[in-house]
Amino acid sequence: MTPLAEQRILAGMLDPSADEIRDWGNSVIQLMADYLGDLRDRKVYRHMSSREIRDRLDPALPAKGTDFDGLLKVFRETIIPFSRQNAHPRMFGYVQSPGTPLAAFADLLASTLNANLTVWRSAPAPVELERLTIDWIRQLLGFNAKAGGLFVSGGSMANLTALATARQAKDYSPGRLRIYASSETHFSIAKAAALLGIGRESVRHIAIDEHFKIRVEDLVAKISADIEAGHVPFCVVANAGTVNTGAVDSLAEIREVADRFQLWMHVDGSYGALAILAKSASKLFAGIEQADSVALDPHKWLYLPVDVGCVIYRVPQIARAAFAHEAEYTRIIEEEADEAFAFWDYGPELSRRFRALKVWMLFKGVGLDSLSEAIENNLACARYFESLVRASDDFEMVAPVELSIFCFRHLPARLRSESPQAIDAFNERLMIALQRDGGSYLSNAMLGNRFALRGCVLNYRTTLRDMEILLDDLRRVARSLPASA
C-alpha cells in the first residue's frame, strides 16, 4: 500500500465523510436489529475459556488501521457469541438490566456530542438536562423541592458519595466514627468506609429478622452501646431492596431512630428504590422521602445500559461543603447563580459523561405509565415463580419474595434424606450446570449459612412463561447430575 493510500485510510477512520458515517451506521443498526430480533433463540451464556477468547483476537499492537467492516466482523463473530447475553429474558443472575434500544441510541448521541458535564459553562444544555432529570427522580421519591443530586457511575459510587457527605455533617473523629447497616447491606458500604478512612471495622452489622430486614431494637441497642463506649455514631444505612432477597427495611422506623440519635440516614435503593413506580410495591417505600440521602441505579430498574447511578440529597448544601474545592483553573467568573452551577461541588468526579441523556430519553420516550407497567410485570413474574415453587414437590423457597428477587432450592426426592450440606453442594453444582447449559441463568446467595439459588427479574421482555421454562430447565439439568459429587 502506498503512503498516500494509507493516509486516505487514516483520514477516513478518524474523520469519515457523511456518506461513510451513514454506511457505518446502517451496518451497526442492521447488526443491532438482527441481534435483538433473535435474542430469545440464543443461549444466555456460552461456556468458554479465557484462552479460547484470546485465540480469536489478534494480540498484536496494531501499527496499521483496519476498515470498519473488519472491526464489526470481530464484534459480530467473537464479542457477541463469547459474551453473556444480559438482555435475554431468562438472564436472572445478579441485578442485571437488559438495556433498551432507545438508550443505546442515546449513548451514541451523547458520545457524538462528547459533552463534559463539569460546570454549566462547559455543557449548558446537558447540565440543564441532568438537573431536570434529577428533579424528576426527586419527585418520584417524594423529596421536597429543595432536594438535589447528580448522576454517578453506579450504586457503589453513589453510596461512597453519600457517606462522604454524611461524614461532613458530623465532627470528624478518626477511629471513633460508627456506621450502622444490616448484614444484608451491599459490601460497597464497607468498601466506602475503608476508602474514606473511616475503616471497615467501623461498620456495625445489625441483626435481621425472618424477612431479612433490620431489627430496629438491635439497631437502638448497638447505637446506645457505642455511645457509652465513647464512639461517635454518625450514619445508619437502610435498604430499599437488598441484593440477596430484595428486602426493604422499615424506613419510617429507622428515620425515627436516626432522629433520636441525630444520625444521618442513608438509603441504599440501588436495586429496589425505583420499584416505587409500581403501585403494588409503593407502600414498601414509605419514609424514603425523609432520608438524608438515597442511592439508586437507573441502569437497573429503569432498564438503562450501564453506567448511570444516582445520589439524591435532602440538603444538597451539605454535599457542597464536603466536595467543593477552589482552584484558579476552575474559578467561575462573572456568572449568575444558575450559570455558575458546578456538579463537581456535589460529588467526587470532575470529568463527567453525559449520562442524563439516556435517562431523559427513556422518561420522555417511554413515559411513566409504561415504565410502571413493566416494573409491575417484573414483580408479577417473581410472585408467580414463588407460587410455582410452593405448589411443587421438588423445590422450596428459602426467602419470601418482596420485590423481584427469588431465592429457592431444588429438593428432589432422592435428596430428601441427605444432609443440609449435601443439599447445598447439589444446588451449587446445579447452578453451575444451568449456567453452562445456557437455557436460563441464575446466581447464588448464602442465607442463614445455607446455599440458595437466586434469581432477579429485571427485564421488560420476561414473561410468566419464562418462569415456567426456568423450572423446566432446572429439572432437565438436574436429572443429569449425581446426588453427590
C-alpha positions as CSV (number, residue, x, y, z in Angstrom):
1,M,0.0,0.0,0.0
2,T,1.3,3.4,-0.9
3,P,1.8,6.1,1.7
4,L,-0.9,8.1,0.0
5,A,-3.4,5.2,0.3
6,E,-2.5,4.7,4.0
7,Q,-3.1,8.4,4.6
8,R,-6.5,8.2,3.0
9,I,-7.5,5.2,5.2
10,L,-6.3,7.0,8.3
11,A,-8.2,10.2,7.4
12,G,-11.3,8.1,6.6
13,M,-11.3,6.3,10.0
14,L,-10.5,9.4,12.1
15,D,-12.7,11.9,10.1
16,P,-15.1,9.9,7.8
17,S,-17.3,11.6,5.3
18,A,-21.0,11.9,5.8
19,D,-21.6,9.0,3.4
20,E,-19.1,6.8,5.3
21,I,-20.8,7.6,8.6
22,R,-24.2,6.6,7.0
23,D,-22.7,3.4,5.8
24,W,-21.2,2.6,9.2
25,G,-24.5,3.5,10.9
26,N,-26.5,1.3,8.6
27,S,-24.2,-1.6,9.3
28,V,-24.4,-1.2,13.0
29,I,-28.2,-0.8,13.1
30,Q,-28.6,-3.9,11.0
31,L,-26.4,-5.8,13.4
32,M,-28.3,-4.4,16.4
33,A,-31.7,-5.4,14.8
34,D,-30.5,-8.9,14.0
35,Y,-29.1,-9.4,17.5
36,L,-32.2,-8.2,19.3
37,G,-34.5,-10.0,16.8
38,D,-33.3,-13.4,17.6
39,L,-32.3,-12.8,21.2
40,R,-34.8,-15.4,22.6
41,D,-33.2,-18.1,20.4
42,R,-29.7,-17.5,21.8
43,K,-28.3,-19.2,24.8
44,V,-28.0,-16.9,27.8
45,Y,-24.4,-18.0,28.3
46,R,-21.8,-20.0,26.4
47,H,-19.3,-22.0,28.4
48,M,-15.8,-20.8,27.4
49,S,-12.3,-20.3,28.5
50,S,-10.1,-17.2,28.6
51,R,-7.7,-18.9,26.2
52,E,-10.4,-19.7,23.7
53,I,-11.4,-16.0,23.5
54,R,-7.8,-14.7,23.3
55,D,-7.0,-17.1,20.5
56,R,-9.8,-15.5,18.4
57,L,-8.4,-12.0,19.0
58,D,-5.4,-10.6,17.2
59,P,-3.0,-9.8,20.0
60,A,-0.5,-7.7,18.1
61,L,-0.5,-3.9,18.8
62,P,-1.9,-2.5,15.6
63,A,0.5,-0.3,13.7
64,K,-1.9,0.0,10.7
65,G,-5.6,0.6,10.8
66,T,-8.4,-1.8,9.9
67,D,-11.5,-0.9,7.9
68,F,-14.9,-0.6,9.7
69,D,-16.3,-3.8,8.3
70,G,-13.3,-5.7,9.7
71,L,-13.9,-4.2,13.1
72,L,-17.6,-5.0,13.0
73,K,-16.8,-8.6,12.0
74,V,-14.9,-9.2,15.2
75,F,-17.7,-7.8,17.2
76,R,-20.3,-10.0,15.4
77,E,-18.2,-13.2,15.4
78,T,-16.3,-13.0,18.7
79,I,-17.6,-10.4,21.1
80,I,-21.3,-11.2,20.8
81,P,-21.1,-15.0,21.0
82,F,-18.5,-15.0,23.7
83,S,-20.5,-12.6,26.0
84,R,-23.2,-13.3,28.5
85,Q,-26.5,-12.2,26.9
86,N,-27.7,-9.8,29.5
87,A,-30.7,-8.7,27.5
88,H,-32.1,-12.3,27.3
89,P,-35.5,-12.7,29.1
90,R,-34.1,-15.6,31.2
91,M,-31.0,-13.8,32.4
92,F,-31.9,-14.0,36.1
93,G,-28.4,-13.7,37.5
94,Y,-27.4,-10.8,39.8
95,V,-29.3,-7.5,39.3
96,Q,-28.9,-7.1,35.5
97,S,-30.7,-4.7,33.3
98,P,-31.2,-5.6,29.6
99,G,-30.7,-2.1,28.3
100,T,-33.0,-0.6,25.7
101,P,-32.5,0.3,22.0
102,L,-33.7,3.8,22.8
103,A,-31.0,4.2,25.4
104,A,-28.4,2.7,23.1
105,F,-29.1,5.5,20.6
106,A,-28.9,8.0,23.5
107,D,-25.4,6.7,24.3
108,L,-24.4,7.1,20.7
109,L,-25.7,10.7,20.6
110,A,-24.1,11.5,24.0
111,S,-20.7,10.2,22.7
112,T,-21.2,12.1,19.4
113,L,-21.6,15.4,21.3
114,N,-18.9,14.3,23.9
115,A,-20.1,16.9,26.5
116,N,-18.2,17.0,29.7
117,L,-20.7,17.9,32.5
118,T,-18.4,19.6,34.9
119,V,-19.9,23.1,35.2
120,W,-22.7,24.9,33.4
121,R,-20.4,26.8,31.1
122,S,-18.8,23.5,29.8
123,A,-22.1,22.0,28.7
124,P,-25.1,24.3,29.2
125,A,-27.9,22.2,27.7
126,P,-26.6,18.8,29.0
127,V,-26.2,20.3,32.5
128,E,-29.7,21.6,32.4
129,L,-30.9,18.2,31.2
130,E,-29.2,16.5,34.1
131,R,-30.7,18.9,36.6
132,L,-34.1,18.4,35.1
133,T,-33.9,14.5,35.2
134,I,-32.5,14.6,38.7
135,D,-35.5,16.7,39.7
136,W,-37.8,14.1,38.1
137,I,-36.2,11.4,40.2
138,R,-36.6,13.7,43.3
139,Q,-40.3,13.9,42.6
140,L,-40.7,10.2,42.1
141,L,-39.1,9.6,45.6
142,G,-41.3,12.3,47.2
143,F,-38.5,14.6,48.3
144,N,-39.2,18.3,48.8
145,A,-38.3,20.8,46.1
146,K,-35.0,21.8,47.9
147,A,-33.5,18.3,47.4
148,G,-31.0,17.7,44.6
149,G,-28.3,15.3,43.4
150,L,-26.3,14.1,40.5
151,F,-25.6,11.1,38.3
152,V,-22.6,8.9,39.1
153,S,-21.3,5.7,37.6
154,G,-23.4,3.3,39.8
155,G,-24.6,2.4,43.2
156,S,-21.2,1.8,44.7
157,M,-20.1,5.4,43.8
158,A,-23.5,6.7,45.0
159,N,-23.0,5.0,48.4
160,L,-19.5,6.3,48.7
161,T,-20.6,9.9,47.8
162,A,-23.4,9.8,50.3
163,L,-21.2,8.5,53.1
164,A,-18.7,11.3,52.4
165,T,-21.5,13.8,52.7
166,A,-22.8,12.1,55.9
167,R,-19.3,12.4,57.5
168,Q,-19.3,16.1,56.6
169,A,-22.4,16.5,58.8
170,K,-20.6,15.2,61.9
171,D,-17.4,16.2,63.5
172,Y,-14.8,14.0,62.0
173,S,-13.1,11.8,64.6
174,P,-10.9,9.2,63.0
175,G,-11.3,5.8,64.6
176,R,-14.3,6.7,66.6
177,L,-17.0,7.1,63.9
178,R,-19.6,4.3,63.5
179,I,-21.9,3.4,60.7
180,Y,-24.8,1.0,61.2
181,A,-26.1,-1.4,58.5
182,S,-27.7,-4.8,58.4
183,S,-25.8,-7.9,57.5
184,E,-27.7,-7.9,54.2
185,T,-26.3,-4.5,53.2
186,H,-24.3,-4.3,50.0
187,F,-20.5,-4.7,50.5
188,S,-20.0,-1.3,48.8
189,I,-20.9,0.4,52.2
190,A,-17.9,-1.3,54.0
191,K,-15.7,-0.6,51.0
192,A,-16.7,3.1,51.0
193,A,-15.9,3.3,54.8
194,A,-12.5,1.9,54.0
195,L,-11.8,4.3,51.2
196,L,-13.0,7.3,53.2
197,G,-10.6,6.4,56.1
198,I,-13.4,5.6,58.4
199,G,-12.5,1.9,58.4
200,R,-14.3,-1.3,57.6
201,E,-14.3,-2.2,61.3
202,S,-16.4,0.9,61.9
203,V,-19.4,-0.6,60.1
204,R,-21.6,-2.2,62.7
205,H,-23.8,-5.0,61.4
206,I,-27.3,-5.0,62.8
207,A,-29.3,-8.2,63.2
208,I,-32.1,-9.1,60.8
209,D,-35.5,-10.7,61.2
210,E,-37.0,-13.7,59.4
211,H,-37.8,-11.4,56.4
212,F,-34.1,-10.2,56.2
213,K,-35.0,-6.7,57.5
214,I,-33.1,-4.7,60.1
215,R,-34.2,-5.4,63.7
216,V,-34.8,-1.9,64.9
217,E,-34.4,-2.9,68.6
218,D,-30.9,-4.3,67.8
219,L,-30.1,-1.0,66.0
220,V,-31.0,1.0,69.1
221,A,-29.1,-1.3,71.4
222,K,-25.9,-1.1,69.3
223,I,-26.0,2.6,68.9
224,S,-26.5,3.0,72.7
225,A,-23.7,0.7,73.5
226,D,-21.3,2.5,71.1
227,I,-22.2,5.9,72.7
228,E,-21.4,4.5,76.1
229,A,-18.1,3.1,74.8
230,G,-17.1,6.6,73.6
231,H,-17.6,6.0,69.9
232,V,-19.4,8.5,67.6
233,P,-22.4,7.1,65.7
234,F,-23.0,9.2,62.6
235,C,-24.9,7.2,59.9
236,V,-27.4,4.4,59.6
237,V,-27.8,2.7,56.2
238,A,-31.3,1.4,55.4
239,N,-32.0,-0.9,52.5
240,A,-34.7,-0.3,49.9
241,G,-34.2,-3.7,48.2
242,T,-31.3,-5.9,49.4
243,V,-29.2,-7.6,46.9
244,N,-29.7,-11.1,48.3
245,T,-33.5,-11.2,48.8
246,G,-34.9,-7.8,47.8
247,A,-35.9,-6.9,51.4
248,V,-37.0,-3.4,52.2
249,D,-36.2,-2.2,55.7
250,S,-38.8,-0.3,57.7
251,L,-37.7,3.2,56.5
252,A,-40.0,5.2,58.7
253,E,-38.9,3.4,61.9
254,I,-35.3,3.8,61.0
255,R,-35.8,7.5,60.4
256,E,-37.2,7.8,64.0
257,V,-34.1,6.1,65.3
258,A,-31.9,8.4,63.3
259,D,-33.7,11.4,64.6
260,R,-33.4,10.2,68.2
261,F,-29.6,9.8,68.0
262,Q,-29.0,12.6,65.5
263,L,-27.7,10.3,62.8
264,W,-27.5,10.7,59.0
265,M,-30.0,8.3,57.4
266,H,-28.8,6.9,54.0
267,V,-31.0,4.6,52.0
268,D,-29.3,2.2,49.6
269,G,-32.0,1.8,47.0
270,S,-29.6,0.9,44.1
271,Y,-31.7,-2.1,43.2
272,G,-35.1,-1.5,44.6
273,A,-36.0,2.2,45.1
274,L,-37.4,2.7,41.6
275,A,-40.0,0.0,42.2
276,I,-41.8,2.9,43.9
277,L,-43.2,3.4,40.4
278,A,-45.2,0.1,40.8
279,K,-48.5,0.6,42.7
280,S,-48.3,-2.9,44.3
281,A,-44.9,-2.1,45.9
282,S,-45.0,1.7,46.5
283,K,-46.1,1.3,50.2
284,L,-42.9,-0.5,51.0
285,F,-41.0,2.7,50.4
286,A,-43.0,4.9,52.9
287,G,-40.5,7.2,54.6
288,I,-37.8,7.2,51.9
289,E,-38.5,10.9,51.3
290,Q,-37.3,11.6,54.8
291,A,-33.8,10.1,54.2
292,D,-30.9,12.4,54.1
293,S,-29.5,10.7,51.0
294,V,-30.6,7.9,48.7
295,A,-28.5,5.9,46.2
296,L,-30.3,4.4,43.2
297,D,-29.4,3.0,39.8
298,P,-31.3,3.9,36.7
299,H,-29.2,1.3,35.0
300,K,-31.1,-1.3,37.0
301,W,-34.8,-0.8,37.2
302,L,-35.1,1.9,34.5
303,Y,-33.7,-0.8,32.2
304,L,-30.9,1.5,31.1
305,P,-27.4,0.4,29.9
306,V,-24.5,1.0,32.3
307,D,-23.3,3.3,33.5
308,V,-25.8,5.6,35.3
309,G,-26.2,5.6,39.1
310,C,-27.7,8.4,41.1
311,V,-27.5,10.0,44.5
312,I,-30.2,12.3,45.9
313,Y,-29.5,14.7,48.8
314,R,-32.3,16.1,51.0
315,V,-30.0,19.1,51.8
316,P,-27.5,19.5,48.9
317,Q,-25.6,22.2,50.7
318,I,-24.0,19.6,53.0
319,A,-22.7,17.8,49.9
320,R,-21.3,21.0,48.6
321,A,-19.4,21.5,51.9
322,A,-17.9,18.0,51.5
323,F,-16.9,18.3,47.9
324,A,-16.4,21.9,46.9
325,H,-12.7,22.9,46.2
326,E,-11.4,26.1,44.9
327,A,-8.7,26.3,42.3
328,E,-7.8,29.1,39.9
329,Y,-8.2,26.9,36.8
330,T,-11.8,26.1,37.9
331,R,-12.8,29.5,39.1
332,I,-16.1,30.6,37.6
333,I,-16.0,34.3,36.7
334,E,-18.9,36.8,36.3
335,E,-21.8,34.3,36.0
336,E,-25.3,34.4,37.5
337,A,-26.1,31.8,40.2
338,D,-27.7,29.2,37.8
339,E,-25.0,29.6,35.2
340,A,-22.3,29.3,37.9
341,F,-23.6,25.8,38.9
342,A,-20.8,23.1,39.1
343,F,-21.5,19.4,39.5
344,W,-18.0,18.9,40.9
345,D,-19.2,20.7,44.0
346,Y,-21.6,17.9,44.8
347,G,-19.6,14.7,44.1
348,P,-16.1,13.4,43.6
349,E,-15.9,13.4,39.8
350,L,-14.5,16.3,37.7
351,S,-14.8,14.8,34.2
352,R,-18.4,13.5,33.9
353,R,-20.0,12.0,30.8
354,F,-23.5,12.9,29.6
355,R,-25.3,10.1,31.5
356,A,-28.5,12.2,31.7
357,L,-29.4,11.9,28.0
358,K,-30.4,8.3,28.2
359,V,-32.4,8.9,31.4
360,W,-34.2,11.8,29.8
361,M,-34.9,9.9,26.5
362,L,-36.3,7.0,28.4
363,F,-38.7,9.1,30.6
364,K,-39.8,11.2,27.6
365,G,-39.9,8.4,25.1
366,V,-41.5,5.6,27.2
367,G,-43.4,7.5,29.9
368,L,-44.1,6.7,33.5
369,D,-47.2,4.7,32.8
370,S,-45.3,2.2,30.6
371,L,-42.4,2.0,33.0
372,S,-44.7,1.4,35.9
373,E,-46.4,-1.4,33.9
374,A,-43.0,-3.0,33.1
375,I,-41.9,-3.0,36.7
376,E,-45.3,-4.4,37.8
377,N,-44.8,-7.2,35.3
378,N,-41.3,-8.0,36.8
379,L,-42.9,-8.2,40.3
380,A,-45.7,-10.4,39.0
381,C,-43.2,-12.8,37.4
382,A,-41.3,-13.2,40.7
383,R,-44.5,-13.7,42.6
384,Y,-45.7,-16.3,40.0
385,F,-42.4,-18.1,40.3
386,E,-42.8,-18.3,44.1
387,S,-46.3,-19.7,43.6
388,L,-44.9,-22.4,41.2
389,V,-42.2,-23.4,43.7
390,R,-44.7,-23.6,46.6
391,A,-47.0,-25.7,44.6
392,S,-44.2,-28.1,43.5
393,D,-42.9,-31.1,45.4
394,D,-39.3,-30.8,44.3
395,F,-38.4,-27.1,45.1
396,E,-38.6,-25.0,48.2
397,M,-38.5,-21.2,48.8
398,V,-35.8,-20.1,51.3
399,A,-36.9,-16.4,51.5
400,P,-40.1,-14.5,50.9
401,V,-40.5,-12.6,47.6
402,E,-40.8,-8.9,48.3
403,L,-39.8,-7.3,45.1
404,S,-38.5,-9.3,42.1
405,I,-35.7,-11.4,43.7
406,F,-36.5,-15.0,44.4
407,C,-34.3,-17.4,46.4
408,F,-35.1,-21.1,46.4
409,R,-33.6,-24.6,46.4
410,H,-34.1,-27.8,44.3
411,L,-35.0,-30.7,46.6
412,P,-35.8,-33.8,44.5
413,A,-37.0,-36.9,46.3
414,R,-33.6,-38.6,46.0
415,L,-32.0,-35.8,48.1
416,R,-34.5,-35.6,51.0
417,S,-32.7,-37.9,53.2
418,E,-29.3,-36.2,52.6
419,S,-27.7,-33.8,55.0
420,P,-28.1,-30.0,54.6
421,Q,-24.5,-29.8,53.4
422,A,-25.1,-32.4,50.7
423,I,-28.3,-30.5,49.5
424,D,-26.3,-27.2,49.4
425,A,-23.5,-28.9,47.4
426,F,-26.0,-30.4,44.9
427,N,-27.7,-27.0,44.4
428,E,-24.3,-25.3,43.8
429,R,-23.5,-27.9,41.2
430,L,-26.9,-27.4,39.7
431,M,-26.4,-23.7,39.4
432,I,-23.1,-24.1,37.6
433,A,-24.6,-26.8,35.3
434,L,-27.5,-24.5,34.5
435,Q,-25.3,-21.6,33.6
436,R,-23.2,-23.8,31.3
437,D,-26.4,-25.2,29.7
438,G,-27.3,-21.7,28.7
439,G,-31.1,-22.0,28.6
440,S,-31.6,-19.9,31.8
441,Y,-29.1,-18.2,34.1
442,L,-29.2,-18.0,37.9
443,S,-26.8,-16.7,40.5
444,N,-26.5,-17.6,44.2
445,A,-26.9,-16.3,47.8
446,M,-26.0,-17.6,51.2
447,L,-29.0,-17.3,53.5
448,G,-28.7,-18.5,57.1
449,N,-25.5,-20.2,56.2
450,R,-27.3,-22.2,53.5
451,F,-26.7,-22.1,49.8
452,A,-29.6,-20.8,47.7
453,L,-30.3,-20.5,44.0
454,R,-31.1,-16.8,43.4
455,G,-32.8,-15.1,40.5
456,C,-33.9,-11.5,39.8
457,V,-36.4,-10.4,37.2
458,L,-35.3,-7.1,35.8
459,N,-36.2,-7.3,32.1
460,Y,-39.3,-6.0,30.3
461,R,-39.0,-9.0,27.9
462,T,-39.6,-11.6,30.7
463,T,-43.0,-13.3,30.8
464,L,-44.7,-15.7,33.1
465,R,-43.9,-18.4,30.6
466,D,-40.2,-17.7,31.2
467,M,-40.6,-18.5,34.9
468,E,-42.1,-21.9,33.9
469,I,-39.2,-22.5,31.5
470,L,-36.7,-21.8,34.3
471,L,-38.1,-24.6,36.4
472,D,-38.2,-26.9,33.4
473,D,-34.6,-26.1,32.6
474,L,-33.6,-26.8,36.2
475,R,-35.4,-30.2,36.3
476,R,-33.8,-31.2,33.0
477,V,-30.3,-30.2,34.0
478,A,-30.7,-31.8,37.5
479,R,-31.5,-35.2,36.0
480,S,-28.0,-35.4,34.6
481,L,-26.4,-34.6,37.9
482,P,-25.4,-37.3,40.5
483,A,-26.8,-36.8,44.0
484,S,-23.3,-36.3,45.3
485,A,-20.0,-35.2,43.7
